[in-house]
Amino acid sequence: MTQVITAGNIIRKFETSEVTTVDEVEGIVEAFVNTMGALDHDDEIITFDAFGDSIQNGTQTVAWFHDQSVPVGKVIDAAPVSTGTDEQTGMTTGRLKAVMQFNLNTQRGREAFADVQFGSVREWSVGFRSVSDEIETLADGTKARVIDSLDWVEVSPVLRGASPNTQTINSKAASDAQGDDEEEIAVTEDASDTEKELLRESIELTKLKLEMENLDGQD
């Protein structure tokens, strides 16, 4: 379930994330940062298309623990990835996949990116303002607040979340990211699982390489 914290008129949704790769890169990170279509612990639902206008407008900041006075990067692309239909809500479910670039020209950006790579910060949280919402009756007959349009302000790596449906997918060089197309963003669930397995294998190979280099250095 998603944890919700409201600060002023900014709503923050916290979700669990697991780092799946630790490449030495230029600061590009791909992650699932929010879940849509499912009821959260505050009896709210963000619809699958709620982020649409914000994605088109862009300009979202990557902040450090939601501190907007400490920007560490920016969102350079995002798209919702469908995962099916929720039985309780009767709505299309999905996860918001974001491509973010950490600012490695600043110390705070380098440190934040290093923490995400290392795995000490493994969860993500989005901060937004609700633009359109109302109380609706769900498929199971219960009522909940449904947010169908929002102003997405920022996304933050955080220490603690409450939903198991997000994760850091990949980190890579900026030059590699420029060649990505929309089909890579709009991956299916099965394709995402395959990608994650390949990344896990890449991590193990990287670890093995580092271990061999350490052994060579000791000789």
N, CA and C of each residue as an Amber inpcrd file, in Angstrom:
protein
   657
   0.8380000  -1.1900000   0.0000000   0.0000000   0.0000000   0.0000000
   0.8800000   1.2490000   0.0000000   0.3350000   2.3340000  -0.5030000
   1.0780000   3.5760000  -0.6070000   0.9020000   4.4220000   0.6420000
   1.9760000   4.9680000   1.1610000   1.9120000   5.8610000   2.2990000
   1.7240000   7.2850000   1.7940000   0.8410000   8.0500000   2.4310000
   0.5160000   9.4050000   1.9870000   0.8560000  10.4060000   3.0750000
   1.5560000  11.4660000   2.7140000   1.8420000  12.5660000   3.6230000
   1.4890000  13.8560000   2.9070000   0.7500000  14.7380000   3.5640000
   0.3720000  16.0150000   2.9760000   1.1150000  17.1370000   3.6660000
   1.7920000  17.9940000   2.8870000   2.5050000  19.1490000   3.4240000
   1.9880000  20.3730000   2.6840000   1.1610000  21.1920000   3.3750000
   0.5130000  22.2870000   2.6720000  -0.4520000  21.6930000   1.6650000
  -0.3540000  22.0880000   0.4050000  -1.2030000  21.4930000  -0.6240000
  -0.4290000  20.5190000  -1.5010000   0.7790000  20.1500000  -1.0820000
   1.5740000  19.1500000  -1.7880000   1.3030000  17.7810000  -1.1840000
   0.8540000  16.8310000  -2.0050000   0.6080000  15.4620000  -1.5610000
   1.8040000  14.6120000  -1.9530000   2.2560000  13.7720000  -1.0170000
   3.4200000  12.9380000  -1.2880000   3.0530000  11.4660000  -1.1340000
   3.3700000  10.6760000  -2.1530000   3.0990000   9.2480000  -2.1330000
   4.4270000   8.5050000  -2.0800000   4.6080000   7.7100000  -1.0260000
   5.8550000   6.9860000  -0.8280000   5.6930000   5.5370000  -1.2500000
   6.6830000   4.9930000  -1.9670000   6.6060000   3.6130000  -2.4150000
   7.9650000   2.9290000  -2.3660000   7.9310000   1.6290000  -2.1140000
   9.1550000   0.8440000  -1.9770000   9.8690000   0.6870000  -3.3110000
  11.1950000   0.6890000  -3.2520000  12.0040000   0.5570000  -4.4550000
  13.2360000  -0.2820000  -4.1550000  13.6360000  -1.1070000  -5.1110000
  14.8400000  -1.9130000  -4.9530000  15.8120000  -1.6120000  -6.0870000
  17.0590000  -1.3300000  -5.7550000  18.0770000  -1.0930000  -6.7670000
  18.4240000  -2.4100000  -7.4340000  18.4330000  -2.4430000  -8.7760000
  18.7080000  -3.6830000  -9.4900000  19.9970000  -3.6360000 -10.2990000
  20.6380000  -2.4740000 -10.3460000  21.9280000  -2.4120000 -11.0410000
  22.7700000  -1.3000000 -10.4490000  24.0920000  -1.4600000 -10.5250000
  25.0060000  -0.4710000  -9.9480000  26.1310000  -0.1870000 -10.9310000
  25.7550000   0.3750000 -12.0810000  26.7380000   0.7140000 -13.1070000
  27.4300000   2.0400000 -12.7770000  28.6760000   2.1780000 -13.2440000
  29.3900000   3.4550000 -13.1380000  28.9440000   4.2950000 -14.3250000
  28.1840000   5.3670000 -14.0930000  27.4800000   6.0400000 -15.1810000
  27.5550000   7.5460000 -15.0760000  26.7890000   8.1840000 -15.9270000
  26.7540000   9.6400000 -15.9670000  25.5670000  10.2380000 -15.2390000
  24.8200000   9.4210000 -14.5310000  23.7510000   9.9520000 -13.7150000
  22.3430000   9.6840000 -14.1800000  22.1360000   8.7610000 -15.1340000
  20.8020000   8.4480000 -15.6250000  20.2410000   7.2490000 -14.8580000
  19.0360000   7.4250000 -14.3050000  18.3870000   6.3690000 -13.5430000
  16.9760000   6.1660000 -14.0630000  16.5690000   4.9170000 -14.2220000
  15.1940000   4.5690000 -14.5650000  14.5650000   3.9000000 -13.3510000
  13.3530000   4.3120000 -12.9940000  12.7040000   3.7230000 -11.8200000
  11.1960000   3.7920000 -11.9440000  10.5100000   2.8300000 -11.3380000
   9.0700000   2.9130000 -11.1510000   8.8460000   3.7020000  -9.8700000
   8.1930000   4.8630000  -9.9770000   8.1280000   5.7820000  -8.8450000
   6.7250000   5.9360000  -8.2480000   5.7050000   5.3340000  -8.8680000
   4.3650000   5.4460000  -8.3180000   3.4690000   4.3500000  -8.8970000
   2.4440000   3.9770000  -8.1320000   1.4640000   2.9900000  -8.5740000
   0.1170000   3.6660000  -8.7570000  -0.5630000   3.3560000  -9.8590000
  -1.8560000   3.9520000 -10.1590000  -2.9510000   2.8850000 -10.2190000
  -4.1900000   3.3140000  -9.9680000  -5.3400000   2.4360000 -10.1250000
  -5.6820000   1.5850000  -8.9250000  -4.8580000   1.6380000  -7.8760000
  -5.0850000   0.8340000  -6.6780000  -5.3240000   1.7440000  -5.4730000
  -6.0950000   1.2620000  -4.5300000  -6.4230000   2.0260000  -3.3310000
  -5.2200000   2.0840000  -2.4000000  -4.8880000   3.3030000  -1.9180000
  -3.7970000   3.4100000  -0.9600000  -4.3550000   3.4510000   0.4650000
  -3.4650000   3.5290000   1.4450000  -3.8950000   3.4100000   2.8320000
  -4.7300000   4.6080000   3.2880000  -4.7110000   5.6920000   2.5270000
  -5.4900000   6.8850000   2.8590000  -6.8140000   6.9110000   2.0850000
  -7.1860000   5.7210000   1.5320000  -8.4270000   5.5890000   0.7500000
  -8.4530000   6.5390000  -0.4380000  -7.3300000   6.6560000  -1.1210000
  -7.2210000   7.4630000  -2.3330000  -6.7090000   6.6080000  -3.4860000
  -7.0860000   7.0050000  -4.6820000  -6.6370000   6.3090000  -5.8880000
  -6.1770000   7.3500000  -6.8960000  -5.0030000   7.1650000  -7.4480000
  -4.5430000   7.9680000  -8.5810000  -4.8450000   7.1670000  -9.8390000
  -5.5820000   7.7530000 -10.7790000  -5.9290000   7.0160000 -11.9920000
  -4.7270000   6.8560000 -12.9070000  -4.8460000   5.9160000 -13.8290000
  -3.7320000   5.5670000 -14.7130000  -3.2560000   6.7580000 -15.5320000
  -4.1750000   7.6380000 -15.9450000  -3.8290000   8.7540000 -16.8250000
  -3.6070000  10.0690000 -16.0760000  -3.6200000  10.0260000 -14.7540000
  -3.5660000  11.2680000 -13.9720000  -2.2900000  12.0740000 -14.1960000
  -1.1880000  11.3990000 -14.5000000   0.0870000  12.0870000 -14.6960000
   0.2650000  12.6260000 -16.1120000  -0.7120000  12.3670000 -17.0090000
  -0.5380000  12.6590000 -18.4300000  -0.1390000  14.0840000 -18.7590000
  -0.8850000  15.0650000 -18.2540000  -0.5730000  16.4640000 -18.5650000
   0.7890000  16.8650000 -18.0060000   1.1060000  16.4050000 -16.8080000
   2.3950000  16.7490000 -16.2020000   3.5530000  16.1650000 -16.9920000
   3.3630000  14.9540000 -17.5110000   4.4210000  14.3310000 -18.3140000
   4.6680000  15.1510000 -19.5730000   3.5980000  15.6270000 -20.2080000
   3.7460000  16.4490000 -21.4140000   4.4220000  17.7760000 -21.1040000
   4.0890000  18.3560000 -19.9620000   4.6750000  19.6500000 -19.5960000
   6.1240000  19.5300000 -19.1350000   6.4660000  18.4020000 -18.5190000
   7.8370000  18.2060000 -18.0390000   8.1580000  19.1090000 -16.8580000
   9.4430000  19.3840000 -16.6840000  10.0070000  20.3090000 -15.6810000
  10.0010000  19.7630000 -14.2580000   9.7390000  18.4580000 -14.0530000
   9.7700000  17.9290000 -12.6910000  11.2150000  17.8610000 -12.1730000
  11.3600000  18.1890000 -10.9130000  12.6610000  18.1670000 -10.2580000
  12.8430000  16.8540000  -9.5020000  14.0790000  16.3850000  -9.4430000
  14.4210000  15.3260000  -8.4980000  14.9680000  16.0180000  -7.2590000
  14.2480000  15.8920000  -6.1520000  14.6440000  16.5430000  -4.9070000
  15.2070000  15.4990000  -3.9430000  15.9380000  15.9650000  -2.9610000
  16.5080000  15.0540000  -1.9680000  15.5730000  15.0060000  -0.7670000
  14.8990000  13.8790000  -0.5720000  13.9660000  13.6890000   0.5320000
  12.9000000  14.7990000   0.5710000  12.4080000  15.1760000  -0.6030000
  11.3430000  16.1620000  -0.7670000  11.7480000  17.5760000  -0.3530000
  13.0190000  17.8220000  -0.1750000  13.4780000  19.1780000   0.1450000
  13.7190000  19.9110000  -1.1690000  12.7670000  20.7680000  -1.5750000
  12.8670000  21.4340000  -2.8650000  13.9660000  22.4930000  -2.8890000
  14.5440000  22.7980000  -1.7280000  15.6970000  23.6950000  -1.7020000
  16.9910000  22.9350000  -1.9930000  16.8740000  21.6020000  -2.1090000
  18.0480000  20.7710000  -2.3990000  17.7610000  19.9180000  -3.6310000
  17.7110000  20.5220000  -4.8250000  17.5210000  19.7300000  -6.0440000
  18.7760000  18.9240000  -6.3680000  18.5790000  17.6840000  -6.7910000
  19.7240000  16.8310000  -7.1380000  19.6620000  16.3600000  -8.5780000
  18.5800000  16.6790000  -9.3000000  18.4790000  16.2470000 -10.6840000
  17.1560000  16.6660000 -11.2910000  16.8160000  16.0550000 -12.4150000
  15.5700000  16.3850000 -13.1150000  15.0170000  15.1450000 -13.7960000
  13.7000000  15.1530000 -14.0400000  13.0520000  14.0920000 -14.8020000
  13.1920000  14.4230000 -16.2800000  13.7360000  13.5020000 -17.0570000
  13.9130000  13.7580000 -18.4840000  12.9190000  12.9910000 -19.3470000
  12.2120000  12.0270000 -18.7690000  11.1650000  11.3170000 -19.4950000
  10.3490000  10.5110000 -18.4860000   9.1080000  10.2250000 -18.8260000
   8.2450000   9.4200000 -17.9610000   7.0890000   8.8710000 -18.7680000
   6.5360000   7.7460000 -18.3280000   5.3770000   7.1510000 -18.9880000
   4.7290000   6.1440000 -18.0530000   3.3870000   6.0480000 -18.0770000
   2.7070000   5.0110000 -17.2920000   2.8180000   3.6590000 -17.9870000
   3.0360000   2.6050000 -17.2070000   3.1370000   1.2460000 -17.7360000
   1.9700000   0.4330000 -17.1700000   1.0890000  -0.0480000 -18.0360000
  -0.1020000  -0.7700000 -17.5970000   0.2590000  -2.1320000 -17.0140000
  -0.4440000  -2.4950000 -15.9130000  -0.2090000  -3.7920000 -15.2840000
  -1.4790000  -4.6230000 -15.1620000  -2.6100000  -4.1070000 -15.6640000
  -3.8390000  -4.8900000 -15.6200000  -5.0090000  -4.1000000 -15.0720000
  -5.8910000  -4.7980000 -14.3620000  -7.0820000  -4.1760000 -13.7650000
  -7.1990000  -4.5960000 -12.3110000  -7.4690000  -3.6340000 -11.4420000
  -7.6200000  -3.9110000 -10.0170000  -9.0410000  -4.3790000  -9.7290000
  -9.1980000  -5.5190000  -9.0730000 -10.5230000  -6.0720000  -8.8120000
 -11.3260000  -5.1820000  -7.8760000 -10.6820000  -4.5950000  -6.8840000
 -11.4010000  -3.7790000  -5.9120000 -11.9130000  -2.4810000  -6.5200000
 -11.0370000  -1.8120000  -7.2930000 -11.4170000  -0.5100000  -7.8370000
 -12.0820000  -0.6130000  -9.2070000 -11.7980000  -1.6850000  -9.9470000
 -12.2900000  -1.8230000 -11.3130000 -11.5560000  -0.9350000 -12.2900000
 -10.4230000  -0.3790000 -11.8740000  -9.6770000   0.5710000 -12.7030000
  -8.4100000  -0.0580000 -13.2820000  -7.9430000   0.5490000 -14.3640000
  -6.6730000   0.1450000 -14.9500000  -5.5530000   0.4550000 -13.9680000
  -4.7240000  -0.5340000 -13.7120000  -3.5920000  -0.3330000 -12.8150000
  -2.3110000  -0.1520000 -13.6230000  -1.3490000   0.4790000 -13.0150000
  -0.0780000   0.6780000 -13.6990000   0.9450000   1.2880000 -12.7640000
   2.1460000   1.4330000 -13.2810000   3.2250000   2.0590000 -12.5340000
   3.8380000   3.1680000 -13.3880000   4.2340000   4.2270000 -12.7290000
   4.8300000   5.3480000 -13.4390000   6.3300000   5.1190000 -13.5580000
   6.7910000   4.9610000 -14.8020000   8.2120000   4.7630000 -15.0580000
   8.8430000   6.1120000 -15.3910000   9.8280000   6.4970000 -14.6110000
  10.4910000   7.7900000 -14.8100000  11.9550000   7.5870000 -15.1500000
  12.4460000   8.4050000 -16.0760000  13.8680000   8.4510000 -16.4030000
  14.4040000   9.7620000 -15.8470000  15.3550000   9.6690000 -14.9410000
  15.8490000  10.8460000 -14.2280000  17.3570000  10.9860000 -14.4050000
  17.8100000  12.2190000 -14.4560000  19.2410000  12.4790000 -14.5310000
  19.6720000  13.2620000 -13.3020000  20.6030000  12.6740000 -12.5600000
  21.1790000  13.3670000 -11.4120000  22.2420000  14.3460000 -11.8890000
  22.3330000  15.4750000 -11.2250000  23.2960000  16.5070000 -11.5940000
  24.6580000  16.1740000 -10.9870000  25.5080000  15.5380000 -11.7830000
  26.8110000  15.1280000 -11.2860000  27.8100000  16.2800000 -11.2510000
  27.3740000  17.4720000 -11.6750000  28.2320000  18.6540000 -11.5770000
  28.1860000  19.2760000 -10.1830000  27.2920000  18.7820000  -9.3410000
  27.2160000  19.2770000  -7.9680000  27.5450000  18.1440000  -7.0050000
  28.0540000  18.4940000  -5.8450000  28.3920000  17.4820000  -4.8480000
  27.1430000  16.7580000  -4.3640000  26.0410000  17.5170000  -4.1450000
  24.8180000  16.9020000  -3.6480000  24.2330000  15.9290000  -4.6770000
  24.3720000  16.2680000  -5.9760000  23.8910000  15.3730000  -7.0220000
  24.7060000  14.0940000  -7.0830000  26.0300000  14.2160000  -6.9750000
  26.9040000  13.0370000  -6.9980000  26.6260000  12.1390000  -5.8020000
  26.4640000  12.7490000  -4.6350000  26.2230000  11.9600000  -3.4300000
  24.8670000  11.2580000  -3.4880000  23.8420000  11.9510000  -3.9810000
  22.5170000  11.3440000  -4.0870000  22.5290000  10.1730000  -5.0620000
  23.1790000  10.3640000  -6.1990000  23.2580000   9.3000000  -7.1920000
  24.0420000   8.1090000  -6.6500000  25.1140000   8.3850000  -5.9080000
  25.9110000   7.3160000  -5.3130000  25.0820000   6.5080000  -4.3160000
  24.2320000   7.1780000  -3.5430000  23.3880000   6.4700000  -2.5800000
  22.3790000   5.5700000  -3.2870000  21.8110000   6.0470000  -4.4090000
  20.8630000   5.2380000  -5.1730000  21.5790000   4.0310000  -5.7780000
  22.7510000   4.2510000  -6.3420000  23.5310000   3.1520000  -6.9140000
  23.9150000   2.1220000  -5.8640000  24.3590000   2.6200000  -4.7200000
  24.8520000   1.7370000  -3.6600000  23.7200000   0.9200000  -3.0420000
  22.5090000   1.4730000  -3.0750000  21.3660000   0.7680000  -2.5210000
  20.9890000   1.1880000  -1.1200000  21.6530000   2.1980000  -0.5850000
  21.2990000   2.6720000   0.7510000  19.9980000   3.4730000   0.7300000
  19.6350000   4.0280000  -0.4360000  18.3410000   4.6790000  -0.6430000
  17.6510000   3.9180000  -1.7620000  16.5960000   3.1810000  -1.4230000
  16.0200000   2.2380000  -2.3810000  14.5590000   2.5000000  -2.7010000
  14.0170000   3.5970000  -2.2230000  12.6030000   3.8520000  -2.4180000
  12.3790000   5.2340000  -3.0310000  11.1850000   5.4130000  -3.6210000
  10.8840000   6.6530000  -4.3400000   9.5680000   7.2340000  -3.8650000
   9.4110000   8.5330000  -3.9930000   8.1940000   9.2140000  -3.5830000
   7.9200000  10.3690000  -4.5330000   6.6710000  10.5130000  -4.9510000
   6.2770000  11.6290000  -5.8110000   5.5530000  12.6920000  -4.9940000
   5.7880000  13.9450000  -5.3310000   5.0840000  15.0630000  -4.7110000
   4.2450000  15.7710000  -5.7640000   2.9530000  16.0240000  -5.4810000
   2.0730000  16.6130000  -6.4900000   0.9490000  17.3930000  -5.8270000
   0.2690000  18.2060000  -6.6300000  -0.9540000  18.8930000  -6.2290000
  -2.1210000  18.2870000  -7.0060000  -3.2110000  18.0180000  -6.3110000
  -4.3990000  17.4940000  -6.9800000  -5.0670000  18.6090000  -7.7820000
  -5.3610000  18.3330000  -9.0500000  -6.0520000  19.2860000  -9.9180000
  -7.5380000  18.9420000 -10.0100000  -7.8410000  17.6440000 -10.0790000
  -9.2290000  17.1990000 -10.1850000  -9.3950000  15.8980000  -9.4160000
 -10.3300000  15.8900000  -8.4630000 -10.6090000  14.6660000  -7.7080000
 -12.0330000  14.7020000  -7.1800000 -12.5910000  13.5330000  -6.9160000
 -13.9270000  13.4430000  -6.3400000 -14.1110000  12.0790000  -5.6830000
 -15.1020000  11.9850000  -4.8180000 -15.4310000  10.7170000  -4.1790000
 -16.2410000   9.8740000  -5.1560000 -15.7790000   8.6540000  -5.4160000
 -16.4550000   7.7760000  -6.3670000 -16.7480000   6.4290000  -5.7260000
 -17.7380000   5.7350000  -6.2660000 -18.0510000   4.3760000  -5.8360000
 -17.2350000   3.4030000  -6.6720000 -16.5050000   2.5150000  -5.9950000
 -15.6190000   1.5810000  -6.6760000 -16.3560000   0.3160000  -7.0960000
 -15.6560000  -0.5590000  -7.7830000 -16.2620000  -1.7880000  -8.2930000
 -16.8030000  -2.6700000  -7.1790000 -16.1710000  -2.6190000  -5.9940000
 -16.6230000  -3.4620000  -4.8870000 -17.6850000  -2.7870000  -4.0280000
 -18.1410000  -1.5980000  -4.4390000 -19.1960000  -0.9110000  -3.7200000
 -18.7330000   0.0850000  -2.6820000 -17.4460000   0.1000000  -2.3610000
 -16.9180000   1.0660000  -1.3990000 -16.6670000   2.4010000  -2.0870000
 -16.4710000   3.4350000  -1.2800000 -16.2200000   4.7680000  -1.8190000
 -14.7930000   5.1960000  -1.5010000 -14.2060000   5.9840000  -2.3980000
 -12.8460000   6.4670000  -2.2070000 -12.6360000   7.7370000  -3.0080000
 -11.6800000   8.5190000  -2.5820000 -11.2930000   9.7160000  -3.3260000
 -10.4540000   9.2880000  -4.5270000 -10.8750000   9.7210000  -5.7060000
 -10.1790000   9.3690000  -6.9480000  -9.5600000  10.6280000  -7.5360000
  -8.2640000  10.6170000  -7.6890000  -7.5360000  11.7400000  -8.2830000
  -7.3200000  11.4220000  -9.7570000  -7.9970000  12.1640000 -10.6450000
  -7.8780000  11.8580000 -12.0730000  -7.0270000  12.8650000 -12.8400000
  -6.5740000  13.9130000 -12.1580000  -5.6500000  14.8670000 -12.7780000
  -4.8260000  15.5180000 -11.6780000  -3.5440000  15.6790000 -11.9240000
  -2.6800000  16.2400000 -10.8950000  -1.5380000  17.0300000 -11.5150000
  -0.9440000  17.8610000 -10.6950000   0.2320000  18.6420000 -11.0740000
   1.4330000  18.0120000 -10.3960000   2.1860000  17.2250000 -11.1500000
   3.3520000  16.5130000 -10.6140000   4.5030000  17.5010000 -10.4770000
   4.9430000  17.7230000  -9.2380000   5.9530000  18.7360000  -8.9500000
   7.3590000  18.1530000  -8.8940000   7.5250000  17.0790000  -8.1590000
   8.8670000  16.5210000  -7.9870000   8.8030000  15.0440000  -7.6210000
   9.9440000  14.4010000  -7.6880000  10.1060000  13.0150000  -7.2560000
  11.3770000  12.9420000  -6.4280000  11.3480000  12.1020000  -5.4010000
  12.4860000  12.0490000  -4.4870000  12.8680000  10.6110000  -4.1620000
  14.1710000  10.3310000  -4.0960000  14.6070000   9.0880000  -3.4630000
  14.4490000   9.2650000  -1.9540000  13.9210000   8.2410000  -1.2890000
  13.6660000   8.3280000   0.1460000  14.0960000   7.0230000   0.8270000
  14.1680000   7.0520000   2.1470000  14.5920000   5.8780000   2.9040000
  13.4760000   4.8730000   3.1110000  12.2460000   5.3520000   3.3390000
  11.1850000   4.4550000   3.7430000   9.9180000   4.6910000   2.9470000
   9.3670000   3.6270000   2.3890000   8.1020000   3.6990000   1.6960000
   7.2090000   2.5540000   2.1230000   6.0980000   2.3440000   1.4110000
   5.1650000   1.3170000   1.8640000   4.5910000   0.4460000   0.7550000
   4.9260000   0.6770000  -0.5030000   4.3910000  -0.1220000  -1.6010000
   5.5050000  -0.9300000  -2.2530000   5.2630000  -2.2310000  -2.5310000
   6.2970000  -3.0830000  -3.1180000   6.3860000  -3.0110000  -4.6300000
   5.6640000  -2.0880000  -5.2580000   5.5220000  -2.1190000  -6.7110000
   6.4110000  -1.1460000  -7.4620000   7.4500000  -0.6200000  -6.8340000
   8.3670000   0.2430000  -7.5630000   9.7830000  -0.2480000  -7.3790000
  10.6590000   0.1630000  -8.2860000  12.0590000  -0.2150000  -8.1750000
  12.9010000   0.5870000  -9.1490000  14.1740000   0.7380000  -8.8130000
  15.1220000   1.3010000  -9.7590000  15.4370000   0.2320000 -10.7920000
  15.2140000   0.5490000 -12.0630000  15.3630000  -0.4370000 -13.1230000
  16.7750000  -0.4600000 -13.6810000  17.3320000   0.7210000 -13.9320000
  18.5910000   0.7700000 -14.6680000  19.2660000   2.1030000 -14.4360000
  20.5720000   2.1260000 -14.6210000  21.3170000   3.3790000 -14.6500000
  22.3310000   3.2610000 -15.7740000  22.4950000   4.3450000 -16.5480000
  23.3290000   4.2450000 -17.7290000  23.8320000   5.6120000 -18.1450000
  24.7140000   5.6330000 -19.1410000  25.2880000   6.8860000 -19.6220000
  24.2490000   7.6930000 -20.3800000  24.3730000   9.0150000 -20.3110000
  23.4320000   9.8860000 -21.0080000  23.4510000   9.6250000 -22.5010000
  24.6020000   9.3140000 -23.0580000  24.7150000   9.0620000 -24.4950000
  23.9150000   7.8390000 -24.8970000  23.8090000   6.8310000 -23.9940000
  23.0130000   5.6520000 -24.2850000  21.5320000   5.9760000 -24.2410000
  21.1230000   6.8120000 -23.3020000  19.7040000   7.1160000 -23.1190000
  19.1210000   7.8490000 -24.3080000  19.9230000   8.6210000 -25.0440000
  19.4130000   9.3960000 -26.1600000  18.8880000   8.5320000 -27.2750000
  19.3140000   7.2680000 -27.3190000  18.8770000   6.3880000 -28.3940000
  17.6230000   5.6040000 -28.0610000  17.0950000   5.7490000 -26.8370000
  15.9120000   5.0110000 -26.4300000  14.6800000   5.5410000 -27.1460000
  13.7120000   4.6370000 -27.4460000  12.4760000   5.0720000 -28.0790000
  11.3030000   4.7950000 -27.1510000  10.1070000   5.1600000 -27.6240000
   8.9320000   5.0370000 -26.7760000   8.6210000   3.5880000 -26.4620000
   8.9840000   2.6580000 -27.3390000   8.6760000   1.2640000 -27.0910000
   9.4210000   0.7540000 -25.8700000  10.6200000   1.2950000 -25.6090000
  11.3560000   0.8720000 -24.4260000  10.6750000   1.3730000 -23.1640000
  10.1110000   2.6040000 -23.2310000   9.4260000   3.1460000 -22.0720000
   8.1470000   2.3730000 -21.7880000   7.3600000   2.0970000 -22.8460000
   6.0780000   1.4280000 -22.6570000   6.2430000  -0.0820000 -22.6840000
   7.1020000  -0.6210000 -21.8210000   7.3520000  -2.0520000 -21.7750000
   6.1880000  -2.7540000 -21.1130000   5.9980000  -4.0150000 -21.4540000
   4.9930000  -4.8170000 -20.7720000   5.5760000  -5.3490000 -19.4820000
   4.7220000  -5.9320000 -18.6600000   5.1730000  -6.4680000 -17.3830000
   6.1710000  -7.5930000 -17.5920000   5.9040000  -8.4810000 -18.5770000
   6.8130000  -9.5870000 -18.8320000   8.1650000  -9.0860000 -19.3160000
   8.1460000  -8.0830000 -20.1900000   9.4000000  -7.5360000 -20.6950000
  10.1900000  -6.9170000 -19.5600000   9.5010000  -6.2690000 -18.6340000
  10.1690000  -5.6620000 -17.4960000  10.8470000  -6.7250000 -16.6480000
  10.1790000  -7.8710000 -16.4330000  10.7770000  -8.9470000 -15.6550000
  12.0290000  -9.4810000 -16.3330000  11.9800000  -9.6030000 -17.6610000
  13.1570000 -10.0750000 -18.4000000  14.3050000  -9.0940000 -18.2720000
  13.9770000  -7.8060000 -18.3850000  14.9940000  -6.7730000 -18.2610000
  15.6440000  -6.8190000 -16.8900000  14.8240000  -7.0160000 -15.8570000
  15.3570000  -7.0570000 -14.5020000  16.3060000  -8.2370000 -14.3280000
  15.9680000  -9.3960000 -14.9060000  16.8250000 -10.5700000 -14.7970000
  18.1660000 -10.3300000 -15.4810000  18.1280000  -9.6860000 -16.6560000
  19.3680000  -9.3710000 -17.3550000  20.2250000  -8.4010000 -16.5400000
  19.5760000  -7.4550000 -15.9000000  20.3080000  -6.5020000 -15.0790000
  20.9300000  -7.1730000 -13.8680000  20.2030000  -8.1280000 -13.2720000
  20.7660000  -8.8620000 -12.1420000  22.0240000  -9.6160000 -12.5690000
  21.9750000 -10.2270000 -13.7660000  23.1530000 -10.9250000 -14.2710000
  24.3050000  -9.9580000 -14.5030000  23.9730000  -8.7550000 -14.9950000
  24.9960000  -7.7410000 -15.2120000  25.6450000  -7.3260000 -13.9050000
  24.8480000  -7.2150000 -12.8540000  25.3890000  -6.8470000 -11.5450000
  26.3660000  -7.9040000 -11.0500000  25.9650000  -9.1800000 -11.1770000
  26.8380000 -10.2590000 -10.7120000  28.1510000 -10.2720000 -11.4800000
  28.1020000 -10.0150000 -12.7820000  29.3250000  -9.9700000 -13.5780000
  30.2060000  -8.8090000 -13.1500000  29.5650000  -7.6580000 -12.8480000
  30.3190000  -6.4990000 -12.3840000  30.9820000  -6.7870000 -11.0520000
  30.2510000  -7.4220000 -10.1370000  30.8150000  -7.7720000  -8.8370000
  32.0070000  -8.7150000  -9.0000000  31.8600000  -9.7090000  -9.8750000
  32.9380000 -10.6610000 -10.1130000  34.1690000  -9.9710000 -10.6690000
  33.9400000  -9.0290000 -11.5990000  35.0520000  -8.2780000 -12.1850000
  35.7860000  -7.4680000 -11.1310000  35.0240000  -6.8240000 -10.2410000
  35.6300000  -6.0220000  -9.1790000  36.4190000  -6.8940000  -8.2120000
  35.8770000  -8.0850000  -7.8910000  36.5830000  -8.9940000  -7.0140000
  37.9060000  -9.4510000  -7.6240000  37.8990000  -9.7280000  -8.9300000
  39.1160000 -10.1500000  -9.6120000  40.1330000  -9.0280000  -9.6300000
  39.6550000  -7.7730000  -9.8520000  40.5740000  -6.6410000  -9.8500000
  41.1780000  -6.4340000  -8.4750000  40.3850000  -6.6530000  -7.4180000
  40.9020000  -6.5170000  -6.0640000  41.9550000  -7.5630000  -5.7640000
  41.7100000  -8.8110000  -6.2490000  42.6930000  -9.8770000  -6.0440000
  43.9920000  -9.5910000  -6.7830000  43.8730000  -9.0600000  -8.0030000
  45.0730000  -8.7170000  -8.7690000  45.8680000  -7.6310000  -8.0650000
  45.1390000  -6.6740000  -7.4380000  45.8140000  -5.5840000  -6.7540000
  46.5440000  -6.0320000  -5.5060000  46.1140000  -7.1720000  -4.9210000
  46.7700000  -7.6770000  -3.7370000  48.0200000  -8.4700000  -4.0270000
  48.1540000  -8.9310000  -5.2980000  49.3420000  -9.7280000  -5.6720000
  50.6020000  -8.8590000  -5.7520000
